[in-house]
Amino acid sequence: AVRLAERRLVAINRAWEQIVAERAA
C-alpha cells in the first residue's frame, strides 16, 4: 500500500509541475 501511495504522489507531482509550467509560460 505504501508503494501505491508513493506512485500516486509521483504522478501528482508530475501533473502539478506541468500545470505550474503552463501557468509560468
C-alpha positions as CSV (number, residue, x, y, z in Angstrom):
1,A,0.0,0.0,0.0
2,V,2.9,2.3,0.7
3,R,4.3,1.9,-2.8
4,L,0.9,2.7,-4.3
5,A,0.7,5.9,-2.3
6,E,4.2,6.8,-3.5
7,R,3.3,6.2,-7.1
8,R,0.2,8.5,-6.6
9,L,2.4,11.2,-5.1
10,V,4.8,11.0,-8.0
11,A,2.0,11.2,-10.6
12,I,0.5,14.2,-8.8
13,N,3.9,15.9,-8.6
14,R,4.4,15.4,-12.4
15,A,0.9,16.7,-13.2
16,W,1.4,19.7,-10.8
17,E,4.8,20.5,-12.4
18,Q,3.1,20.5,-15.8
19,I,0.4,22.9,-14.5
20,V,2.9,25.2,-13.0
21,A,5.0,25.2,-16.2
22,E,1.9,26.1,-18.3
23,R,0.9,28.9,-15.9
24,A,4.5,30.3,-16.0
25,A,4.7,30.1,-19.7
